[in-house]
C-alpha cells in the first residue's frame, strides 16, 4: 500500500503537476487522520470493556459478601431466639 502511494507521489512530482500533488497530499493526510480516529475509537471501546468487566467482578464480589453476611446474621438471630426461649 505504501509503495502504491509512493509511486503516485513520484509520478505527480515528475510531471510537475503541483496542484494535483497538493490534492493528493491533502487526501493522504485525511486518510491518516481517519485511521488514527478509528484506532482511538477501538482503544476507547477496549478500555470501556475492561472497566465493565472490573465493575461486574466487583459487583459479584459484593454480592457474595452480602450473602455471606446475611447467612451470618441469620445464624446469630437463630441463636438469639434460642437464648431467649431458654
C-alpha positions in Angstrom: 0.0 0.0 0.0 2.8 2.4 0.8 4.6 1.6 -2.5 1.3 2.4 -4.3 1.2 5.9 -2.7 4.9 6.4 -3.2 4.5 5.7 -6.9 1.6 8.1 -7.3 3.5 10.8 -5.4 6.6 10.4 -7.5 4.6 10.4 -10.7 2.9 13.6 -9.8 6.1 15.3 -8.9 8.0 14.2 -12.0 5.1 15.5 -14.2 5.3 18.9 -12.4 1.6 18.8 -11.5 1.9 20.6 -8.2 -1.9 21.2 -7.8 -2.7 17.5 -8.3 0.1 16.6 -5.9 -1.3 19.1 -3.3 -4.7 17.5 -3.6 -3.1 14.1 -3.2 -1.2 15.1 -0.2 -4.3 16.5 1.5 -6.1 13.3 0.7 -3.3 11.3 2.2 -3.4 13.4 5.4 -7.1 13.0 5.7 -6.7 9.2 5.3 -4.1 9.1 8.1 -6.4 11.2 10.4 -9.3 8.8 9.7 -7.1 5.8 10.5 -5.9 7.4 13.7 -9.5 8.3 14.8 -10.6 4.7 14.1 -7.7 3.4 16.2 -8.6 5.8 19.1 -12.2 4.6 18.9 -11.2 1.0 19.1 -8.9 1.7 22.0 -11.7 3.6 23.9 -14.1 0.7 23.3 -11.4 -1.8 24.7 -10.9 0.4 27.8 -14.7 0.6 28.4 -15.0 -3.1 28.1 -12.2 -3.6 30.7 -14.0 -1.1 33.0 -17.2 -3.1 32.6 -15.5 -6.3 33.4 -13.9 -4.8 36.6 -17.3 -3.4 37.6 -19.0 -6.7 37.1 -16.4 -8.6 39.1 -16.7 -6.0 41.9 -20.4 -6.4 42.0 -20.1 -10.2 42.0 -17.7 -10.0 45.0 -20.1 -7.6 46.8 -23.0 -10.0 46.2 -21.0 -12.9 47.6 -20.0 -10.9 50.7 -23.6 -9.7 51.3 -24.9 -13.3 51.0 -22.2 -14.4 53.5 -23.2 -11.5 55.9 -26.9 -12.4 55.6 -26.1 -16.0 56.4 -24.1 -15.0 59.4 -26.8 -12.6 60.6 -29.4 -15.4 60.2 -27.3 -17.7 62.3 -26.9 -15.0 65.0 -30.7 -14.3 65.0 -31.4 -18.0 65.5 -29.0 -18.2 68.4 -30.6 -15.1 70.0 -34.1 -16.7 69.6 -32.9 -19.9 71.2 -31.3 -18.0 74.0 -34.5 -16.0 74.6 -36.5 -19.2 74.7 -34.2 -20.7 77.3 
